[in-house]
């Protein structure tokens, strides 16, 4: 075999490894999300809206401290480690890991202590409106340290092209987090909601510690593989012996700052919600306890339902990035356009029926899942966010694939500004209350999505296909009527909420698909692109004669 053939074989092998790693991380992400969604069902039933509100008041503070303490460093560690490994500078890669971990130990400790000692100040200055959230904030403080180490350790292993450690540790972390949250929330509930909420917050610490223990094993396994593969060849490369630590730290920060600028937006928005929504609910005439409960309905019940409804579009957003990027590199703009159009059509196809289900069945779903029918209004208005979040996720992926990752970040900032203004104005209106905050959240997603689409039109000339959109909206309207009447009719006869709710969902989906097929709104090439359900749906529709069965010689 020639040297050229050997190089080609190595490139091919590396490509297969990358695809395998991507698949592993995608599956792990799906499993973690499902476990997390199920967790909220149980925890919400234990704590109720008020207890969830206390937890949600502490969590944005922890999330902000955790994000700032990491500051995008794991991504930088991964990049630098991969470069060192590619150059066979194994000792250099290890040195990067040791220096970066020392840096993360310092930043993790600093932000853990800051979170702990800031808890009193945050309540005293009424950034956190309910003093009962103090215990949850204090409990989450040490978690910042362990999560910082956990993320950095994952970054180093990913630099070695090892994605399995990240996937396994994520799943183990989530399992222990969920078990701890449910057990401690239940056990501490007799002591009061503040203790139960703090017990639920301890789940994050349990998950981080167990996830870190898993990574310790994978680090040991990596070191063993290094010794086996390199053995006595572990020698410092020329010029690497004297590379000072401050230069490595400088490069880490240089690479990590752009990443942290984007990631910090999520905790910033969460903390703005924490400061504004409960306060403006009090202005609307609600007591502190009522405001806390309503805040829990929105952030702990409605928002997770929205995120759960967008699992498919989140997965598609990840897969569209390399597809668009590849087509752009080949200068195949026709393919870029067709992939963009298909991804937007699929987003609407999936998100519109999800919106209908959550909108029409908001109160039954809240009662069934969370045992909190009072969350119905917040859930109903938040359902509009499903369509807009799906478009935002997909359009963000398209822009990233087009080589413009900064634009979605800037759009997020503009959308967050709009959300702050709307939160301040709408939430204080007595006739809206928490529904005003839900409208503000929907507007946040909508503004970001619309601006993304404007830039997509500027770059490739794509605009949303109006005939296809009208077909989807028409099918959704028929579905909404079917869901409503099926639920009302079956409740009048059965008086069993579970059967009526699930029956309405399945009946509504069947009606939606039937109408979409009748009006020509469902295209085979779009269904083919859908993760998981696409191929199964195509086989079924071909079998019943809706789609034409392809001949062996046809593509």
N, C-alpha and C positions, 0 to 999 in steps of 0.2 A: 504494500500500500504506500502511495507517495505521501510526501509531507503535506501537499495540498489536500489530499483526501482525508488525512488524519485531522487536519484543521477543520475541514467541513464536518467531519463526524463529531468533533468536540462541540462545534457550534450547534449542531442538531441536537446533541444530548443536552446542552445547556438550555436550548429552547424548550425541550420537553420538560426539563426540571422546572423552568419558570411557569409553564402551564399547569404543572402538577401543584406547584406552590399556590398559584392563584386559585385553583379549584379547592384546595384544602382550606385556605383562608375564607373563601366564599361560603363553604359548607359550615365552617365554624361560626362565622358571623350569623348565618341563618339560625343555627342551633341556639346560639347565645341570645338572639333576639326573641325566639319563641319561648325560651326558658324565662327570660326577663318579663315578657308579656304575661305569661302564666303567673309569675310571681306577683305582679301588681294586682291580679285578680284576688289572690288569697290575702295579701297584705291590706288591700283596700277594704276587704270585708271585715278584717280584724280591727283596723284603726278607724275606719269611717272617713268621711270627708275632712273632719276637723283634725284627726291624727295625721292624715296624709298631708294636710296643709302645713302642719308643724315640720314634718319631714322635708317637704318641698321648700320651706323657708331656710333650712340649714344646708340643703344639698347644693344650691347654686354657689354658696360661699366656698364650700369644699371643692366644687368643680372648678371655680375660678383659681383657687390656690393651687390645685393640682395642675391645671393647664399652664399657669405662669411658672411653676417650679420646673416643669419639663421644658417649656419654651421651644418645642420642636427639636430638642436635642436628640431623641431617639432616631429621627430621620437622618440627621447629620451623622450620627454614629454609624448607621447602616451604610451610608454613602462612602464614608472614609474607610470603613472596614472592608467594604467590597473592593475598593481601589487597592488597598494594601494586599489583600488576598490575591487579586489578579496579578499583582507584581511579585507574588511569592514572598512578600515581606511579612511573614507570619509573626515574627517578634514585634514588628511595627504594629500589626493589627492588635496583638495582645496589649501593647503599650497604650494604644488608643482606648481600648476598653478600660484598662486600669485607671487612666487619667480621667476619662469621662465618668466612670463610676464614682471616683473620688469627688468630682465636681457635683454629681447628682446627690451624693450623700450630704454635702454641704447645703445645696439648695433645698433638698427635701427637708432637712432638719430646720432650716431657717423658716420655710413656709409652714411647716407643722407648728412651730412655736408661735409664729405670727397669727395663725388661725386660732390657736388656743387662747392666746392673750387678747386677741381682738374680739372675742365673743362678747365680753362685758361691754366693750365700747360700742359694738354694733347695736346692741339692745338699748344701751343708755342713750345713744343718739338717734334711736328709732329707725335705723336702717332696716332692722328686723322688728316688725311691729308687735309681735307676740313674744313676751319674755320666756314663755314655756319652751321656745325653740333653743334656748341656751344649751341644754343638755345634749341635744343632737349635734350642735356645732362643736362642742368640746369633744364629743366621742369621735367625730370625724377627723379631728385634727391630726392624730398620729397616722391615719390612713394616707395622708398626703405623702409622708416619707416613704412608705412601702410601695405605693403606686408609682412614685417617681423612679425608684430602683427597678420595679417591674418593667416599666416601659423602656427604660434604657437597656436593660438586659435583653429584651425582645429585639431592640434595634441592632444590637451586636450580633445576635444569632441570625437575624435576617440578612445582615451583611455577608454572612457565610452561605447565603442562599438556603437557609434552613427555616422553612415556614411552619413545619410541624410543631416545633416547640411553642410558637405563638398560638397556634390553633388549640393545642391541648391545654395550655395554661389558661387561655380565655374560657374554655368550657369548664375546666375545674374551678377557676375563679368564680364563674357565674353560679355553678352548682352550690358551692359552699356559701356564697353570698346569699343566695335565695333561702337555703335551709336555715341559716343563722337569722336572717330577717324574720322569717315566719315564726320560728321557735321563740326568739326573744320578744318579739312583739306580743305574742300570745301569753308568754309567761309573765311579762311585766305590765300587762294591761290592767290588772287589779290595782297596781300602784298609781295609776293615772296615765293620761294620754302622753304627758311629757316623757315619762319613763318608757312607755311602749314605743314612742317615736325614736327615742335614743337607742333602744334595743334594736329596732329595725336598722338604724344607722350603723350599728356595729357590724352588720352584714358586709359592708364595704371593706372593713378591716380584715375580717375573716377571709374574704375572697382574695384580697391582695396578698396576704401572708401565704395562703395555700398555693396561689398562683406562682409566687416567688419560689416556693419549695420545689414546685415542678420544674422551674427553669434551672434551679441548682443541679438537678439530675441531668438535664440536657447540656449544661455547661461541662459537667464531668464527662459526659459522653463525647462532646466535641473535643475536649482536651485529649481524651484517649485516642480519638481518631487522628488528631494532629500528630501525636507521638508515633502512631503506627505509620502514617503516610509520609511524614517528613523526618522523623527520628533525629539522627545526628546532623541533618542538613539545616537545622534551625540556627541560622547565622544571621546577624544583622547585616543589612545591605549597606553598601558604601553611602555615606552621607546621612544615614538614618541614626547612627549612634549618638550624634550630637544635636539632634532635633529637640529643641527645648520644649518643655511642657506648655509654656505660654503660647507658643505658635500653634500647637495642636488645639488648645482651648480657643484661641482666636479663630481658627478655621471652623471649629464646631459652632461657635456663635454666628459666624458669617453665613454658614449654611442653614442654621436653624431659625434665624430671625424671619425670613419670608414665610416659612411654614407656620411659625407661632402667630404671626400677624393675622393669618386666616383662621386658625383654630381658636384664637382667643375670643372671636366674635360670639360664639355660642354661650360661654359663661357670662360674657358681658351682657348679652340680651337677657339671660336668665336672671341676673342680678338686678337689671333694670326693672324687670317684671316684679321681682320681689320687693323692690323699693316703692314702686308706683301703684301696682294693682291693689294690695290690701289697704293702702292709705286712701286711695280714691274711692274704694268701696265704703270706707268709713265716712267719707264726705257725702256719699250717696245715701247715708242714713243707717248703715249696718253697724252692729257692734263689732268689737275686736274678734270675738269668737266666731260670729257669723262671717266676717270677712275672711278669717282663716279657713273656715270650712269651704266657702265658695272658691277661694284660691286653690284649695286641694281638689275641688271638683274639676277645675280647668287644667291645672298642671299635672295632677296625679292620675286623672281618669280620662279626660277628653283628649289631651295631647298624646298619651300612649296609644289610644285607639286610632288616632290619625296616623301615627308612625307605623302601627301594625298593618294598617290598610295599604301602606305604600311600600311593603316589602319587595314586591315584584319590580316596581319602578326604581327602587334603590339598587337592586341587583342589576337591572338593565343599565342604569347610569354608570355602574362600574364597567360593564362589558362594552359600552358604546365608546369609551375613551380610546382604547387601543384600535378599535375598528375605524373610527374617524381618523385617528392619527396615521394609521397605515395608508388609508386612501389619500390623505393629504400629502404624505411623503411621496406617493406615486403620482401625484398631481392629477388624480382621477376625481375631478370635482363633480362629475355626474354621480359617481358612487357616494361621495360625501353627501350630496343633496338627497339621494334616495334613502340613505341610512338615517339622515336627520328627519326626513318626512315620516319614515316608518316608525322611528322611536317616539315621535310626538303622537302619531296615531295610536300606537300601542298604549302609551301613557293615558290618553283619553279613554281608550277602550276599557282599560282596567279600572281607572280611578272614578269614572262616572257612576258605574253600578255600586262601587264601594261607598261613594257619597250618598247615593239614594238610600242604601240600607241603613247607614248611620243616621241620616237625616230623618227618615220616616220612623225608624224604630229607636230613636234616641233614648226615650224614657224606658221602654222595655229592656233594651240592651244594658242601660245603666243599672236597672234593678236586677237583671239576671247575672251580670258579670260582677258588679261591684256592691250589690245590695244597697244601692244609693240612688233611688229614683229622682232625688233632688238634683242630681247631676245632669238630668235630661236636657234642660235649656242650654247649658254650656256645651254639652256633647253635640246637640243639634246644630248650633251655630258653627262649632269647630269643624263640622263635617265638610264645610266649604273649603277648608284648608287641604282636604285630601286631593282634590283636583289640582289645586294650585301648587301644593308641595310636590306632586308627581311631575308637573311641568317644570318646576324649579330644579328638581333632581336631574331630570333628563337634559334640560337645557344647559345646566352646569357641566354635565359630562360632555356634551357636544362642544362647548366652548373650550374646555380643557383639551379635548382631542384636536381642536383647531389650533392649539398652541397659544391660547389666551387665558391662562388660569387666573390672572390678576383681575380680569373683568368681573367674574362672579363674586370675588371678595369685595370689590368696591360696591357692587350692586347690593350685597348683603348689608353693607354699612348704610347705604341710602335707604334700604327697606327697614332697617332697624330704627333709623331716625323717624320714618313715617309711623312705625309701630309705637314709638314713645309718645308721639304727639296724639295719636288716636287713643292709646291707653289712657292718657291724662284726661282727654276730653270725654270719651265715651263711657269709661268705667264709672265716672262720677255722676252720670245721669241715673236717677232713681229707677226709671222705667227700663233701663238696660242693665246696669250693674255688671255682673260677671259676663253677661252676653256681650257687653261692649268690649271687654278684654278679649273675648273670643273673636269678635269681628276684627280687632286690631291684629291678632295673630294671623288671621286669614289674609288681611291686607299686607302683612309683612311678607308672606310667601308670594302673594300676587304681584306686589311691586317688583320683587327680585326676579320672578319668572318673566314678567312682561319686559323688563329691561334686558334680560338675557335674550329673549326672542328678538328684540329690536337689533341687538348686536349680531345675532345669527343672520338676520336678514341683510345687515350691512356687509357681512363677510361672504355669504354664499347665495344671497338672494332668496332664501327660503322664507315663506310666510305660511301661517297655518291654513290648511285647506278647508275653506268654509263649507263646501258641500258635505265633506266627510264629518266635520264637526256638527253640522245640523242633523245628520243621520244619527249620530251618537246621542245628541241631546233629545231627539224625538224618541228613540228607543228607551232612553232613561226616563222620560216622562211617562211612557206607557208602563214601564217597570214600577215607577213610584205608585201609580194608581193600583197596579196589581198587588204590590206589597201591602199597601194600606188596607185595601178591601179584604185581602186574604186574612190579614191579622185580625181585623175587626170581626169578620165573619166567624173565624175559628174560635176567637175568644168568647163570642156570644154563645157558641155551642159547647166548647170544651172547658172553658175557664181554666186552662192550663197554659201559663205564660211561656214555659220552655218550649212546648210543642208548637204553639202559635208563632213564636219568634223564629225558631229554626225553620218551620214550615214556610213562613213568609219569605225568608231569605232564599231558600232553595227554589220556591215557586217564582219569586221575582227574577232570579238569575236565569231560570229557564225561559221566562217571557222575554227578558232582555236579549238573550242569544237568538231566540226565534225572530224577534223584530229586526235585529241587526242583520240576520241572514235574508229576511224578506226584503229589506230596503237596500241590500248590497253594501252594508257598512262593515262587514267582516271580510277581510282579504286574506287569502291563503298565505301570501308571502309575509304578512304581518304576524299571523298566528305562528308561523314557522320560527320567527325570531323570539317568541316568548319563552322565557326559561321555564323548565319543568313541565308546564301544561300544554305547550305548543304542539309537540309531536303527537301526544296522546289525542288532542283535539282534532288534529288533521286526519289521523287514522280513522277516528270515529266518523267524522263528517264525510270522508271518502266512502266509508262503508255504507252510509245511508244515502249516498248519492248527491250530497250537497256540493262537494268538490269533486272534480273529475279525477279519476285515478290515472296516474301518469304511466305511460308505456315504458318499458325497460330502456328503450333507447333515448328517452327524453330526460331532460334535467329537471 
